[in-house]
Amino acid sequence: MRRGAGIGAIRNREMVQAKYKEKGAEMAETQMATLSRQLAQLRTSLESFAAKHGTKIKNDPEFRGQFQAMCSSIGVDPIAYSRGCWSEALGLGEFYYHLGVRIIEVCMTNQKRTGGILPLNELVAQLNATKSSYASEISTDDVQRSIKKLRCLGTGFMLIHLAGGRTLVQSVPGEMSMDKTSVLGLAETHSGQTTMSLCCQEFGWSEDRARTALNQLVQEGMSWVDDADPTGERVYWFPSLFQAVRSSG
């Protein structure tokens, strides 16, 4: 009898656990349905907002950035969203497509001078300086979003964030390693130039490691070599950086 009572208790416990699981699944399903409804309502509200404020979104870069942030928070990409009033009211996909073409043109025009690296703020300034009089102002956020789209297409474009806070735009194919990024950041703080000994001193690198990073940047056209420095040491110049330093000075 004790054995039978024990088996019965186990079965009762299993039944209770099964009911808990069933109830938990029902609650999860209900929560998911509620969340889906809320997201659908938010998307509908955003569509109404886009239809009402479409002109301001297209013409005001700050307002456009805030709208993009709202969309991102609920997983909506208005650049890729081509249904209904999104495409009619905003035309953001077309806006970023044309901006991407202009970014490529500006970067290609400057590539011989910069070696394929252009400070983001300089790119934004050139885009605004060459835009038509009736086109809206281009913001840093606009350019960053467009470059991310270009990168998805495998164009070689990418953003390089330096430790000092500056952002560079790379417009030539090739991976930007941490070592090469560190060298660029160091050159930025030294008027657009650096040396192998300075890299070793600042980062605690061996000469081989510093030489490898510097040589790769030279081979990729991002750096120029100066062997006529009075110190006798080879100096590596980064034209995109010293041009920016000169223009800000």
C-alpha positions as CSV (number, residue, x, y, z in Angstrom):
1,M,0.0,0.0,0.0
2,R,2.8,2.4,0.8
3,R,4.3,1.6,-2.6
4,G,1.0,2.3,-4.4
5,A,0.6,5.6,-2.4
6,G,4.1,6.6,-3.5
7,I,3.3,5.9,-7.2
8,G,0.1,7.9,-6.9
9,A,1.9,10.9,-5.4
10,I,4.4,10.8,-8.2
11,R,1.7,10.7,-10.8
12,N,-0.2,13.6,-9.1
13,R,3.1,15.6,-9.0
14,E,3.6,14.9,-12.7
15,M,0.0,16.0,-13.5
16,V,0.6,19.3,-11.6
17,Q,3.8,19.9,-13.4
18,A,2.2,19.2,-16.8
19,K,-0.6,21.7,-15.9
20,Y,2.0,24.3,-14.9
21,K,3.8,23.8,-18.2
22,E,0.5,24.1,-20.2
23,K,-0.5,27.2,-18.3
24,G,3.0,28.7,-18.8
25,A,2.8,28.0,-22.6
26,E,-0.7,29.7,-22.7
27,M,0.6,32.8,-20.8
28,A,3.7,33.0,-23.1
29,E,1.4,32.7,-26.2
30,T,-0.9,35.4,-24.8
31,Q,2.1,37.7,-24.1
32,M,3.5,37.2,-27.6
33,A,0.1,38.0,-29.1
34,T,-0.2,41.1,-27.0
35,L,3.3,42.2,-27.9
36,S,2.6,41.6,-31.6
37,R,-0.5,43.7,-31.4
38,Q,1.4,46.5,-29.7
39,L,4.2,46.4,-32.3
40,A,1.6,46.5,-35.1
41,Q,-0.1,49.5,-33.5
42,L,3.3,51.2,-33.2
43,R,4.1,50.6,-36.8
44,T,0.7,52.0,-37.8
45,S,1.3,55.0,-35.6
46,L,4.7,55.5,-37.3
47,E,3.1,55.2,-40.7
48,S,0.6,57.9,-39.8
49,F,3.5,60.1,-38.3
50,A,5.5,59.6,-41.6
51,A,2.5,60.6,-43.7
52,K,1.9,63.7,-41.6
53,H,5.5,64.8,-41.3
54,G,7.0,63.4,-44.4
55,T,8.2,66.7,-45.8
56,K,10.0,67.6,-42.5
57,I,11.6,64.2,-42.3
58,K,13.0,64.6,-45.8
59,N,14.2,68.2,-45.4
60,D,15.3,68.4,-41.7
61,P,18.4,66.2,-41.0
62,E,18.0,66.4,-37.2
63,F,14.3,65.5,-37.4
64,R,15.2,62.7,-39.8
65,G,17.7,61.3,-37.4
66,Q,15.2,61.3,-34.6
67,F,12.6,59.5,-36.8
68,Q,15.2,56.9,-37.7
69,A,15.9,56.3,-34.0
70,M,12.2,55.8,-33.3
71,C,12.0,53.3,-36.1
72,S,15.1,51.4,-35.0
73,S,13.7,51.0,-31.5
74,I,10.8,48.8,-32.8
75,G,12.8,47.1,-35.5
76,V,11.6,49.0,-38.6
77,D,14.0,50.1,-41.3
78,P,12.3,52.9,-43.3
79,I,15.2,52.8,-45.8
80,A,14.3,49.3,-46.8
81,Y,10.6,49.5,-46.1
82,S,8.9,50.0,-49.5
83,R,5.2,49.4,-48.7
84,G,2.4,51.9,-48.6
85,C,2.9,55.4,-47.3
86,W,6.5,54.8,-46.2
87,S,7.7,55.0,-49.8
88,E,5.2,57.5,-50.8
89,A,5.6,60.0,-48.0
90,L,9.3,59.5,-47.3
91,G,11.2,58.3,-50.2
92,L,14.1,57.5,-47.8
93,G,15.3,54.5,-49.8
94,E,15.7,56.8,-52.9
95,F,17.3,59.5,-50.7
96,Y,19.9,57.2,-49.3
97,Y,20.5,55.6,-52.7
98,H,21.3,59.0,-54.2
99,L,23.4,60.0,-51.2
100,G,25.4,56.7,-51.5
101,V,26.2,57.5,-55.1
102,R,27.4,61.0,-54.1
103,I,29.5,59.6,-51.3
104,I,31.2,57.2,-53.8
105,E,31.8,60.1,-56.2
106,V,33.4,62.4,-53.5
107,C,35.5,59.6,-52.0
108,M,36.8,58.6,-55.5
109,T,37.6,62.2,-56.4
110,N,39.7,62.5,-53.2
111,Q,41.2,59.0,-53.3
112,K,44.5,60.0,-54.9
113,R,45.0,62.7,-52.3
114,T,43.8,60.8,-49.3
115,G,44.8,57.2,-50.1
116,G,41.2,56.1,-49.6
117,I,40.6,57.5,-46.1
118,L,38.6,60.7,-45.5
119,P,37.5,62.2,-42.2
120,L,33.8,61.9,-41.8
121,N,33.3,65.6,-41.0
122,E,35.2,66.5,-44.2
123,L,33.0,64.2,-46.3
124,V,29.9,65.7,-44.9
125,A,31.2,69.2,-45.6
126,Q,32.0,68.4,-49.2
127,L,28.6,66.7,-49.7
128,N,26.8,69.8,-48.4
129,A,29.1,72.2,-50.4
130,T,28.3,70.4,-53.7
131,K,24.6,69.7,-53.2
132,S,21.9,71.5,-55.3
133,S,20.3,74.5,-53.8
134,Y,17.0,72.8,-53.3
135,A,18.3,69.6,-51.7
136,S,18.1,69.2,-48.0
137,E,21.1,69.5,-45.7
138,I,23.1,66.3,-45.2
139,S,23.9,65.3,-41.6
140,T,26.6,63.1,-40.2
141,D,23.9,60.5,-39.3
142,D,22.7,60.5,-42.9
143,V,26.2,59.7,-44.2
144,Q,26.8,57.0,-41.6
145,R,23.6,55.2,-42.4
146,S,24.3,55.4,-46.1
147,I,27.8,54.0,-45.7
148,K,26.4,51.1,-43.7
149,K,24.1,50.3,-46.6
150,L,27.1,50.6,-49.0
151,R,29.1,48.2,-46.9
152,C,26.3,45.6,-47.2
153,L,26.8,45.8,-50.9
154,G,30.4,44.8,-50.6
155,T,31.8,48.1,-51.9
156,G,34.7,48.3,-49.5
157,F,33.2,51.3,-47.7
158,M,33.4,51.3,-43.9
159,L,33.6,53.6,-40.9
160,I,36.8,53.7,-38.7
161,H,36.3,55.0,-35.2
162,L,39.5,56.4,-33.7
163,A,40.2,56.5,-30.0
164,G,40.3,60.3,-30.0
165,G,36.7,60.5,-31.1
166,R,37.2,61.2,-34.8
167,T,35.6,59.0,-37.4
168,L,37.2,58.2,-40.8
169,V,35.6,56.8,-43.9
170,Q,37.5,54.0,-45.7
171,S,36.6,53.8,-49.4
172,V,39.1,51.1,-50.5
173,P,38.7,47.4,-50.1
174,G,40.7,45.8,-47.2
175,E,40.2,44.9,-43.6
176,M,41.1,47.6,-41.0
177,S,42.9,45.7,-38.3
178,M,43.1,47.0,-34.7
179,D,46.8,47.6,-35.2
180,K,46.2,49.8,-38.3
181,T,43.4,51.6,-36.5
182,S,45.8,52.3,-33.6
183,V,48.4,53.7,-35.9
184,L,45.9,56.0,-37.5
185,G,44.7,57.2,-34.1
186,L,48.4,57.9,-33.1
187,A,49.1,59.8,-36.3
188,E,46.0,61.9,-35.8
189,T,47.4,63.2,-32.5
190,H,50.8,63.9,-34.1
191,S,49.7,66.2,-37.0
192,G,49.1,63.4,-39.4
193,Q,52.4,61.6,-39.0
194,T,54.1,58.9,-37.0
195,T,57.2,56.7,-36.9
196,M,58.0,53.1,-36.0
197,S,59.7,54.1,-32.8
198,L,56.7,56.1,-31.7
199,C,54.4,53.2,-32.3
200,C,56.7,50.9,-30.3
201,Q,56.9,53.5,-27.5
202,E,53.1,54.2,-27.3
203,F,51.8,50.7,-27.7
204,G,54.6,48.6,-26.4
205,W,54.9,46.8,-29.7
206,S,57.9,45.0,-31.1
207,E,59.6,46.6,-34.2
208,D,58.3,43.8,-36.4
209,R,54.7,44.4,-35.3
210,A,54.9,48.2,-35.9
211,R,56.7,47.7,-39.2
212,T,54.0,45.3,-40.4
213,A,51.1,47.6,-39.6
214,L,52.9,50.6,-41.1
215,N,53.9,48.8,-44.3
216,Q,50.4,47.5,-44.8
217,L,49.1,51.1,-44.6
218,V,51.7,52.2,-47.2
219,Q,50.9,49.3,-49.5
220,E,47.2,50.2,-49.3
221,G,48.0,53.8,-50.3
222,M,46.8,55.3,-47.0
223,S,50.3,56.5,-46.0
224,W,53.3,58.2,-47.6
225,V,56.9,57.6,-46.6
226,D,59.4,60.3,-45.9
227,D,63.0,59.2,-45.7
228,A,64.4,62.8,-45.6
229,D,63.5,63.7,-42.0
230,P,66.3,65.4,-40.1
231,T,66.1,62.8,-37.4
232,G,67.2,60.1,-39.9
233,E,64.1,58.0,-39.0
234,R,61.5,57.1,-41.6
235,V,58.4,59.2,-41.1
236,Y,54.9,57.9,-42.2
237,W,52.6,60.6,-43.3
238,F,48.8,60.2,-43.6
239,P,47.5,62.8,-46.1
240,S,43.9,62.6,-45.1
241,L,44.9,63.4,-41.5
242,F,47.4,66.2,-42.0
243,Q,45.1,67.8,-44.5
244,A,42.4,67.9,-41.9
245,V,44.8,69.2,-39.3
246,R,45.9,72.0,-41.6
247,S,42.4,73.0,-42.5
248,S,41.3,73.1,-38.8
249,G,44.4,75.0,-37.7
